[in-house]
Amino acid sequence: MAELDPEDAKIVTLARSARARTGAAEGAAVRDTDGRTYAACTVSLPSLKLTALQAAVAAAVASGAPGLEAAAVVTEAGKVDDESRAAVRDLTESAHILIADPTGTLFDPLP
């Protein structure tokens, strides 16, 4: 695999930190089209359930992000659910989504 772009490495690191800080199942981070980053973890409350990626997208939207360049999810599952992908695609169809394990090693991209 080619060397990870430094900006993509940054959001993987932010996603790892969000997950580690809370002990959540997933951590995620997104980079908007202005270069700002937003990180979040899985939210599991009795009245609210969000995947980490949905929460990061929500944070970006709440901050006025015009679109997304990239997203990263750190999970042991090796995949991202369709609803999480849809949240990213709602803002920007072409944003790439990186999936990494808890050590930050990227899973192979889906075909």
N, CA, C and O atoms as CSV, one atom per row, in Angstrom:
chain,resi,resn,atom,element,x,y,z
A,1,MET,N,N,0.844,-1.177,0.000
A,1,MET,CA,C,0.000,0.000,0.000
A,1,MET,C,C,0.885,1.234,0.000
A,1,MET,O,O,1.922,1.254,0.663
A,2,ALA,N,N,0.490,2.253,-0.729
A,2,ALA,CA,C,1.244,3.497,-0.814
A,2,ALA,C,C,1.196,4.240,0.526
A,2,ALA,O,O,0.323,4.002,1.360
A,3,GLU,N,N,2.141,5.125,0.700
A,3,GLU,CA,C,2.208,5.954,1.902
A,3,GLU,C,C,0.919,6.768,2.042
A,3,GLU,O,O,0.431,7.333,1.064
A,4,LEU,N,N,0.377,6.827,3.240
A,4,LEU,CA,C,-0.852,7.563,3.502
A,4,LEU,C,C,-0.571,9.057,3.484
A,4,LEU,O,O,0.400,9.522,4.081
A,5,ASP,N,N,-1.422,9.805,2.797
A,5,ASP,CA,C,-1.329,11.262,2.751
A,5,ASP,C,C,-1.323,11.800,4.192
A,5,ASP,O,O,-2.083,11.309,5.027
A,6,PRO,N,N,-0.483,12.797,4.497
A,6,PRO,CA,C,-0.409,13.318,5.871
A,6,PRO,C,C,-1.752,13.811,6.424
A,6,PRO,O,O,-2.026,13.651,7.613
A,7,GLU,N,N,-2.577,14.400,5.580
A,7,GLU,CA,C,-3.889,14.874,6.035
A,7,GLU,C,C,-4.818,13.700,6.348
A,7,GLU,O,O,-5.629,13.779,7.270
A,8,ASP,N,N,-4.701,12.619,5.585
A,8,ASP,CA,C,-5.486,11.423,5.876
A,8,ASP,C,C,-4.959,10.738,7.131
A,8,ASP,O,O,-5.741,10.234,7.937
A,9,ALA,N,N,-3.648,10.716,7.302
A,9,ALA,CA,C,-3.057,10.144,8.516
A,9,ALA,C,C,-3.552,10.899,9.745
A,9,ALA,O,O,-3.778,10.301,10.797
A,10,LYS,N,N,-3.718,12.207,9.611
A,10,LYS,CA,C,-4.208,13.029,10.723
A,10,LYS,C,C,-5.605,12.601,11.150
A,10,LYS,O,O,-5.866,12.479,12.347
A,11,ILE,N,N,-6.515,12.369,10.197
A,11,ILE,CA,C,-7.869,11.994,10.610
A,11,ILE,C,C,-7.927,10.568,11.145
A,11,ILE,O,O,-8.777,10.259,11.981
A,12,VAL,N,N,-7.041,9.698,10.679
A,12,VAL,CA,C,-6.959,8.359,11.269
A,12,VAL,C,C,-6.507,8.481,12.728
A,12,VAL,O,O,-7.059,7.817,13.606
A,13,THR,N,N,-5.518,9.318,12.984
A,13,THR,CA,C,-5.036,9.540,14.351
A,13,THR,C,C,-6.124,10.131,15.234
A,13,THR,O,O,-6.284,9.717,16.382
A,14,LEU,N,N,-6.876,11.098,14.707
A,14,LEU,CA,C,-7.971,11.691,15.473
A,14,LEU,C,C,-9.051,10.654,15.789
A,14,LEU,O,O,-9.593,10.639,16.895
A,15,ALA,N,N,-9.361,9.797,14.831
A,15,ALA,CA,C,-10.357,8.747,15.048
A,15,ALA,C,C,-9.873,7.755,16.108
A,15,ALA,O,O,-10.647,7.333,16.966
A,16,ARG,N,N,-8.597,7.387,16.045
A,16,ARG,CA,C,-8.027,6.480,17.051
A,16,ARG,C,C,-8.113,7.105,18.436
A,16,ARG,O,O,-8.452,6.428,19.407
A,17,SER,N,N,-7.806,8.399,18.527
A,17,SER,CA,C,-7.830,9.102,19.809
A,17,SER,C,C,-9.242,9.171,20.379
A,17,SER,O,O,-9.437,8.966,21.577
A,18,ALA,N,N,-10.227,9.460,19.530
A,18,ALA,CA,C,-11.614,9.532,19.996
A,18,ALA,C,C,-12.064,8.191,20.557
A,18,ALA,O,O,-12.726,8.132,21.593
A,19,ARG,N,N,-11.704,7.122,19.868
A,19,ARG,CA,C,-12.072,5.771,20.310
A,19,ARG,C,C,-11.373,5.430,21.625
A,19,ARG,O,O,-12.006,4.944,22.562
A,20,ALA,N,N,-10.082,5.684,21.691
A,20,ALA,CA,C,-9.305,5.338,22.883
A,20,ALA,C,C,-9.724,6.156,24.104
A,20,ALA,O,O,-9.767,5.641,25.221
A,21,ARG,N,N,-10.026,7.417,23.884
A,21,ARG,CA,C,-10.382,8.319,24.985
A,21,ARG,C,C,-11.654,7.863,25.695
A,21,ARG,O,O,-11.784,8.024,26.909
A,22,THR,N,N,-12.581,7.300,24.942
A,22,THR,CA,C,-13.882,6.938,25.512
A,22,THR,C,C,-14.078,5.441,25.703
A,22,THR,O,O,-14.995,5.024,26.411
A,23,GLY,N,N,-13.232,4.632,25.085
A,23,GLY,CA,C,-13.404,3.194,25.132
A,23,GLY,C,C,-14.563,2.719,24.273
A,23,GLY,O,O,-15.080,1.619,24.471
A,24,ALA,N,N,-14.972,3.549,23.315
A,24,ALA,CA,C,-16.100,3.221,22.441
A,24,ALA,C,C,-15.723,2.146,21.423
A,24,ALA,O,O,-14.546,1.868,21.193
A,25,ALA,N,N,-16.739,1.560,20.830
A,25,ALA,CA,C,-16.520,0.532,19.808
A,25,ALA,C,C,-15.845,1.105,18.569
A,25,ALA,O,O,-15.035,0.433,17.931
A,26,GLU,N,N,-16.180,2.345,18.232
A,26,GLU,CA,C,-15.614,2.997,17.049
A,26,GLU,C,C,-15.236,4.433,17.355
A,26,GLU,O,O,-15.814,5.080,18.229
A,27,GLY,N,N,-14.257,4.910,16.617
A,27,GLY,CA,C,-13.916,6.321,16.605
A,27,GLY,C,C,-13.908,6.752,15.153
A,27,GLY,O,O,-13.615,5.949,14.268
A,28,ALA,N,N,-14.227,8.012,14.899
A,28,ALA,CA,C,-14.232,8.502,13.528
A,28,ALA,C,C,-13.802,9.955,13.500
A,28,ALA,O,O,-13.885,10.670,14.499
A,29,ALA,N,N,-13.343,10.369,12.340
A,29,ALA,CA,C,-13.010,11.767,12.120
A,29,ALA,C,C,-13.280,12.080,10.658
A,29,ALA,O,O,-13.135,11.226,9.784
A,30,VAL,N,N,-13.674,13.312,10.413
A,30,VAL,CA,C,-13.897,13.774,9.044
A,30,VAL,C,C,-13.125,15.075,8.835
A,30,VAL,O,O,-12.849,15.818,9.777
A,31,ARG,N,N,-12.786,15.326,7.570
A,31,ARG,CA,C,-12.135,16.589,7.179
A,31,ARG,C,C,-13.069,17.266,6.192
A,31,ARG,O,O,-13.480,16.664,5.201
A,32,ASP,N,N,-13.403,18.521,6.467
A,32,ASP,CA,C,-14.310,19.213,5.567
A,32,ASP,C,C,-13.537,19.875,4.424
A,32,ASP,O,O,-12.307,19.842,4.392
A,33,THR,N,N,-14.258,20.462,3.509
A,33,THR,CA,C,-13.632,21.049,2.320
A,33,THR,C,C,-12.842,22.314,2.628
A,33,THR,O,O,-12.127,22.822,1.765
A,34,ASP,N,N,-12.965,22.825,3.849
A,34,ASP,CA,C,-12.135,23.957,4.291
A,34,ASP,C,C,-10.906,23.493,5.062
A,34,ASP,O,O,-10.096,24.316,5.489
A,35,GLY,N,N,-10.759,22.163,5.245
A,35,GLY,CA,C,-9.601,21.607,5.949
A,35,GLY,C,C,-9.799,21.426,7.440
A,35,GLY,O,O,-8.891,20.956,8.126
A,36,ARG,N,N,-10.968,21.789,7.961
A,36,ARG,CA,C,-11.233,21.607,9.387
A,36,ARG,C,C,-11.554,20.143,9.669
A,36,ARG,O,O,-12.085,19.442,8.808
A,37,THR,N,N,-11.234,19.686,10.868
A,37,THR,CA,C,-11.479,18.289,11.238
A,37,THR,C,C,-12.432,18.197,12.421
A,37,THR,O,O,-12.502,19.090,13.266
A,38,TYR,N,N,-13.154,17.098,12.451
A,38,TYR,CA,C,-14.126,16.835,13.508
A,38,TYR,C,C,-14.001,15.365,13.884
A,38,TYR,O,O,-13.972,14.496,13.012
A,39,ALA,N,N,-13.927,15.091,15.170
A,39,ALA,CA,C,-13.782,13.709,15.635
A,39,ALA,C,C,-14.925,13.367,16.572
A,39,ALA,O,O,-15.470,14.235,17.255
A,40,ALA,N,N,-15.280,12.093,16.595
A,40,ALA,CA,C,-16.359,11.639,17.464
A,40,ALA,C,C,-16.217,10.145,17.701
A,40,ALA,O,O,-15.402,9.472,17.071
A,41,CYS,N,N,-17.028,9.644,18.622
A,41,CYS,CA,C,-17.057,8.205,18.891
A,41,CYS,C,C,-18.500,7.729,18.847
A,41,CYS,O,O,-19.426,8.528,18.708
A,42,THR,N,N,-18.677,6.442,18.963
A,42,THR,CA,C,-20.008,5.858,19.005
A,42,THR,C,C,-20.798,6.481,20.146
A,42,THR,O,O,-20.282,6.648,21.251
A,43,VAL,N,N,-22.056,6.824,19.872
A,43,VAL,CA,C,-22.954,7.358,20.894
A,43,VAL,C,C,-24.045,6.325,21.117
A,43,VAL,O,O,-24.766,5.962,20.188
A,44,SER,N,N,-24.163,5.855,22.348
A,44,SER,CA,C,-25.175,4.855,22.658
A,44,SER,C,C,-25.871,5.247,23.955
A,44,SER,O,O,-25.474,4.841,25.047
A,45,LEU,N,N,-26.909,6.038,23.803
A,45,LEU,CA,C,-27.726,6.482,24.923
A,45,LEU,C,C,-29.111,5.862,24.780
A,45,LEU,O,O,-29.474,5.425,23.688
A,46,PRO,N,N,-29.878,5.815,25.840
A,46,PRO,CA,C,-31.230,5.264,25.701
A,46,PRO,C,C,-32.062,5.980,24.630
A,46,PRO,O,O,-32.869,5.351,23.945
A,47,SER,N,N,-31.866,7.279,24.490
A,47,SER,CA,C,-32.685,8.042,23.543
A,47,SER,C,C,-31.961,8.428,22.253
A,47,SER,O,O,-32.568,9.045,21.378
A,48,LEU,N,N,-30.683,8.082,22.114
A,48,LEU,CA,C,-29.926,8.484,20.927
A,48,LEU,C,C,-28.845,7.456,20.627
A,48,LEU,O,O,-28.040,7.110,21.492
A,49,LYS,N,N,-28.840,6.979,19.400
A,49,LYS,CA,C,-27.813,6.027,18.959
A,49,LYS,C,C,-27.231,6.542,17.650
A,49,LYS,O,O,-27.959,6.749,16.679
A,50,LEU,N,N,-25.909,6.751,17.626
A,50,LEU,CA,C,-25.194,7.186,16.430
A,50,LEU,C,C,-23.917,6.382,16.301
A,50,LEU,O,O,-23.253,6.091,17.296
A,51,THR,N,N,-23.578,6.027,15.086
A,51,THR,CA,C,-22.259,5.450,14.869
A,51,THR,C,C,-21.248,6.587,15.007
A,51,THR,O,O,-21.615,7.762,14.981
A,52,ALA,N,N,-20.001,6.235,15.152
A,52,ALA,CA,C,-18.962,7.252,15.279
A,52,ALA,C,C,-18.927,8.149,14.044
A,52,ALA,O,O,-18.770,9.364,14.160
A,53,LEU,N,N,-19.073,7.551,12.868
A,53,LEU,CA,C,-19.031,8.351,11.642
A,53,LEU,C,C,-20.239,9.277,11.543
A,53,LEU,O,O,-20.100,10.427,11.126
A,54,GLN,N,N,-21.409,8.799,11.916
A,54,GLN,CA,C,-22.582,9.669,11.923
A,54,GLN,C,C,-22.379,10.839,12.884
A,54,GLN,O,O,-22.746,11.971,12.570
A,55,ALA,N,N,-21.799,10.574,14.045
A,55,ALA,CA,C,-21.561,11.625,15.032
A,55,ALA,C,C,-20.544,12.647,14.519
A,55,ALA,O,O,-20.706,13.847,14.738
A,56,ALA,N,N,-19.496,12.175,13.838
A,56,ALA,CA,C,-18.500,13.105,13.289
A,56,ALA,C,C,-19.104,13.956,12.182
A,56,ALA,O,O,-18.832,15.154,12.098
A,57,VAL,N,N,-19.921,13.345,11.335
A,57,VAL,CA,C,-20.601,14.108,10.281
A,57,VAL,C,C,-21.546,15.134,10.903
A,57,VAL,O,O,-21.613,16.276,10.448
A,58,ALA,N,N,-22.273,14.729,11.942
A,58,ALA,CA,C,-23.177,15.654,12.620
A,58,ALA,C,C,-22.415,16.844,13.202
A,58,ALA,O,O,-22.887,17.979,13.127
A,59,ALA,N,N,-21.250,16.592,13.775
A,59,ALA,CA,C,-20.434,17.685,14.316
A,59,ALA,C,C,-20.001,18.637,13.204
A,59,ALA,O,O,-20.005,19.854,13.387
A,60,ALA,N,N,-19.629,18.083,12.059
A,60,ALA,CA,C,-19.221,18.919,10.926
A,60,ALA,C,C,-20.389,19.763,10.430
A,60,ALA,O,O,-20.235,20.959,10.184
A,61,VAL,N,N,-21.544,19.147,10.283
A,61,VAL,CA,C,-22.733,19.871,9.818
A,61,VAL,C,C,-23.113,20.964,10.807
A,61,VAL,O,O,-23.449,22.079,10.406
A,62,ALA,N,N,-23.060,20.646,12.106
A,62,ALA,CA,C,-23.404,21.623,13.138
A,62,ALA,C,C,-22.442,22.805,13.151
A,62,ALA,O,O,-22.791,23.887,13.622
A,63,SER,N,N,-21.238,22.600,12.637
A,63,SER,CA,C,-20.245,23.677,12.567
A,63,SER,C,C,-20.280,24.404,11.235
A,63,SER,O,O,-19.481,25.311,11.001
A,64,GLY,N,N,-21.203,24.013,10.353
A,64,GLY,CA,C,-21.351,24.711,9.080
A,64,GLY,C,C,-20.470,24.207,7.957
A,64,GLY,O,O,-20.232,24.932,6.991
A,65,ALA,N,N,-19.983,22.986,8.059
A,65,ALA,CA,C,-19.122,22.442,7.000
A,65,ALA,C,C,-19.889,22.409,5.680
A,65,ALA,O,O,-21.013,21.909,5.624
A,66,PRO,N,N,-19.278,22.942,4.617
A,66,PRO,CA,C,-19.948,22.949,3.316
A,66,PRO,C,C,-19.909,21.604,2.588
A,66,PRO,O,O,-20.712,21.360,1.687
A,67,GLY,N,N,-18.993,20.747,2.973
A,67,GLY,CA,C,-18.837,19.435,2.354
A,67,GLY,C,C,-17.682,18.721,3.007
A,67,GLY,O,O,-17.002,19.287,3.864
A,68,LEU,N,N,-17.449,17.478,2.611
A,68,LEU,CA,C,-16.363,16.683,3.189
A,68,LEU,C,C,-15.375,16.255,2.120
A,68,LEU,O,O,-15.749,15.959,0.985
A,69,GLU,N,N,-14.108,16.227,2.503
A,69,GLU,CA,C,-13.060,15.677,1.630
A,69,GLU,C,C,-12.812,14.213,1.937
A,69,GLU,O,O,-12.626,13.402,1.030
A,70,ALA,N,N,-12.808,13.872,3.240
A,70,ALA,CA,C,-12.437,12.515,3.645
A,70,ALA,C,C,-13.000,12.197,5.020
A,70,ALA,O,O,-13.351,13.081,5.802
A,71,ALA,N,N,-13.071,10.898,5.280
A,71,ALA,CA,C,-13.505,10.403,6.581
A,71,ALA,C,C,-12.639,9.212,6.953
A,71,ALA,O,O,-12.116,8.514,6.085
A,72,ALA,N,N,-12.495,8.991,8.244
A,72,ALA,CA,C,-11.759,7.821,8.732
A,72,ALA,C,C,-12.545,7.212,9.881
A,72,ALA,O,O,-13.090,7.919,10.728
A,73,VAL,N,N,-12.592,5.886,9.891
A,73,VAL,CA,C,-13.256,5.157,10.968
A,73,VAL,C,C,-12.257,4.152,11.517
A,73,VAL,O,O,-11.604,3.436,10.758
A,74,VAL,N,N,-12.140,4.102,12.839
A,74,VAL,CA,C,-11.305,3.098,13.494
A,74,VAL,C,C,-12.251,2.129,14.178
A,74,VAL,O,O,-13.050,2.503,15.038
A,75,THR,N,N,-12.138,0.874,13.772
A,75,THR,CA,C,-13.035,-0.164,14.259
A,75,THR,C,C,-12.357,-1.522,14.147
A,75,THR,O,O,-11.493,-1.725,13.295
A,76,GLU,N,N,-12.746,-2.430,14.993
A,76,GLU,CA,C,-12.248,-3.799,14.874
A,76,GLU,C,C,-13.031,-4.577,13.823
A,76,GLU,O,O,-12.595,-5.640,13.382
A,77,ALA,N,N,-14.189,-4.048,13.420
A,77,ALA,CA,C,-15.073,-4.751,12.497
A,77,ALA,C,C,-14.526,-4.843,11.070
A,77,ALA,O,O,-14.878,-5.763,10.332
A,78,GLY,N,N,-13.678,-3.908,10.683
A,78,GLY,CA,C,-13.118,-3.941,9.331
A,78,GLY,C,C,-14.053,-3.437,8.256
A,78,GLY,O,O,-13.746,-3.535,7.068
A,79,LYS,N,N,-15.192,-2.899,8.659
A,79,LYS,CA,C,-16.141,-2.370,7.690
A,79,LYS,C,C,-16.962,-1.259,8.337
A,79,LYS,O,O,-16.980,-1.096,9.557
A,80,VAL,N,N,-17.637,-0.509,7.481
A,80,VAL,CA,C,-18.496,0.581,7.933
A,80,VAL,C,C,-19.899,0.301,7.407
A,80,VAL,O,O,-20.074,-0.070,6.246
A,81,ASP,N,N,-20.892,0.479,8.265
A,81,ASP,CA,C,-22.266,0.175,7.866
A,81,ASP,C,C,-22.785,1.181,6.825
A,81,ASP,O,O,-22.242,2.274,6.670
A,82,ASP,N,N,-23.829,0.787,6.133
A,82,ASP,CA,C,-24.390,1.600,5.055
A,82,ASP,C,C,-24.908,2.954,5.539
A,82,ASP,O,O,-24.777,3.953,4.832
A,83,GLU,N,N,-25.490,2.996,6.730
A,83,GLU,CA,C,-26.019,4.258,7.252
A,83,GLU,C,C,-24.901,5.270,7.504
A,83,GLU,O,O,-25.081,6.467,7.281
A,84,SER,N,N,-23.760,4.791,7.963
A,84,SER,CA,C,-22.615,5.679,8.190
A,84,SER,C,C,-22.082,6.215,6.870
A,84,SER,O,O,-21.804,7.408,6.742
A,85,ARG,N,N,-21.942,5.334,5.895
A,85,ARG,CA,C,-21.507,5.768,4.563
A,85,ARG,C,C,-22.482,6.785,3.984
A,85,ARG,O,O,-22.070,7.766,3.366
A,86,ALA,N,N,-23.782,6.547,4.185
A,86,ALA,CA,C,-24.799,7.459,3.658
A,86,ALA,C,C,-24.668,8.853,4.270
A,86,ALA,O,O,-24.884,9.852,3.584
A,87,ALA,N,N,-24.317,8.926,5.546
A,87,ALA,CA,C,-24.149,10.235,6.189
A,87,ALA,C,C,-23.052,11.045,5.499
A,87,ALA,O,O,-23.199,12.249,5.291
A,88,VAL,N,N,-21.958,10.382,5.147
A,88,VAL,CA,C,-20.875,11.055,4.422
A,88,VAL,C,C,-21.357,11.457,3.035
A,88,VAL,O,O,-21.136,12.588,2.601
A,89,ARG,N,N,-22.009,10.543,2.345
A,89,ARG,CA,C,-22.471,10.790,0.972
A,89,ARG,C,C,-23.541,11.877,0.907
A,89,ARG,O,O,-23.693,12.532,-0.124
A,90,ASP,N,N,-24.283,12.074,1.995
A,90,ASP,CA,C,-25.267,13.153,2.025
A,90,ASP,C,C,-24.611,14.513,1.835
A,90,ASP,O,O,-25.211,15.433,1.278
A,91,LEU,N,N,-23.374,14.630,2.302
A,91,LEU,CA,C,-22.650,15.900,2.152
A,91,LEU,C,C,-21.832,15.944,0.876
A,91,LEU,O,O,-21.860,16.939,0.151
A,92,THR,N,N,-21.103,14.873,0.596
A,92,THR,CA,C,-20.215,14.848,-0.571
A,92,THR,C,C,-20.087,13.430,-1.091
A,92,THR,O,O,-19.537,12.563,-0.413
A,93,GLU,N,N,-20.584,13.193,-2.270
A,93,GLU,CA,C,-20.566,11.861,-2.872
A,93,GLU,C,C,-19.140,11.334,-3.064
A,93,GLU,O,O,-18.900,10.133,-2.945
A,94,SER,N,N,-18.195,12.235,-3.361
A,94,SER,CA,C,-16.846,11.798,-3.726
A,94,SER,C,C,-15.866,11.691,-2.553
A,94,SER,O,O,-14.710,11.324,-2.762
A,95,ALA,N,N,-16.293,11.999,-1.339
A,95,ALA,CA,C,-15.379,11.912,-0.189
A,95,ALA,C,C,-14.954,10.463,0.027
A,95,ALA,O,O,-15.785,9.555,0.007
A,96,HIS,N,N,-13.654,10.252,0.236
A,96,HIS,CA,C,-13.209,8.885,0.474
A,96,HIS,C,C,-13.291,8.549,1.965
A,96,HIS,O,O,-13.150,9.413,2.830
A,97,ILE,N,N,-13.525,7.264,2.230
A,97,ILE,CA,C,-13.685,6.779,3.593
A,97,ILE,C,C,-12.594,5.749,3.871
A,97,ILE,O,O,-12.518,4.712,3.213
A,98,LEU,N,N,-11.761,6.050,4.847
A,98,LEU,CA,C,-10.691,5.149,5.266
A,98,LEU,C,C,-11.185,4.333,6.454
A,98,LEU,O,O,-11.864,4.856,7.337
A,99,ILE,N,N,-10.845,3.062,6.469
A,99,ILE,CA,C,-11.213,2.193,7.585
A,99,ILE,C,C,-9.934,1.587,8.142
A,99,ILE,O,O,-9.160,0.962,7.417
A,100,ALA,N,N,-9.723,1.782,9.443
A,100,ALA,CA,C,-8.493,1.307,10.079
A,100,ALA,C,C,-8.830,0.486,11.314
A,100,ALA,O,O,-9.896,0.634,11.911
A,101,ASP,N,N,-7.891,-0.384,11.681
A,101,ASP,CA,C,-8.045,-1.129,12.929
A,101,ASP,C,C,-7.548,-0.247,14.078
A,101,ASP,O,O,-7.024,0.839,13.828
A,102,PRO,N,N,-7.700,-0.686,15.326
A,102,PRO,CA,C,-7.302,0.154,16.467
A,102,PRO,C,C,-5.827,0.579,16.490
A,102,PRO,O,O,-5.483,1.548,17.167
A,103,THR,N,N,-4.953,-0.129,15.763
A,103,THR,CA,C,-3.545,0.284,15.700
A,103,THR,C,C,-3.306,1.360,14.647
A,103,THR,O,O,-2.223,1.939,14.570
A,104,GLY,N,N,-4.342,1.625,13.827
A,104,GLY,CA,C,-4.211,2.599,12.760
A,104,GLY,C,C,-3.857,1.983,11.415
A,104,GLY,O,O,-3.684,2.701,10.429
A,105,THR,N,N,-3.751,0.670,11.367
A,105,THR,CA,C,-3.467,-0.016,10.106
A,105,THR,C,C,-4.731,-0.048,9.261
A,105,THR,O,O,-5.785,-0.484,9.722
A,106,LEU,N,N,-4.620,0.416,8.022
A,106,LEU,CA,C,-5.786,0.469,7.150
A,106,LEU,C,C,-6.164,-0.924,6.669
A,106,LEU,O,O,-5.313,-1.755,6.351
A,107,PHE,N,N,-7.474,-1.147,6.630
A,107,PHE,CA,C,-7.995,-2.352,5.990
A,107,PHE,C,C,-7.946,-2.112,4.497
A,107,PHE,O,O,-7.994,-0.967,4.048
A,108,ASP,N,N,-7.850,-3.176,3.726
A,108,ASP,CA,C,-7.873,-3.028,2.277
A,108,ASP,C,C,-9.181,-2.404,1.856
A,108,ASP,O,O,-10.236,-2.754,2.386
A,109,PRO,N,N,-9.127,-1.471,0.897
A,109,PRO,CA,C,-10.381,-0.842,0.460
A,109,PRO,C,C,-11.284,-1.866,-0.220
A,109,PRO,O,O,-10.821,-2.839,-0.814
A,110,LEU,N,N,-12.574,-1.618,-0.114
A,110,LEU,CA,C,-13.527,-2.496,-0.777
A,110,LEU,C,C,-13.445,-2.295,-2.280
A,110,LEU,O,O,-13.156,-1.192,-2.743
A,111,PRO,N,N,-13.699,-3.352,-3.048
A,111,PRO,CA,C,-13.645,-3.198,-4.519
A,111,PRO,C,C,-14.702,-2.247,-5.020
A,111,PRO,O,O,-14.796,-2.006,-6.224
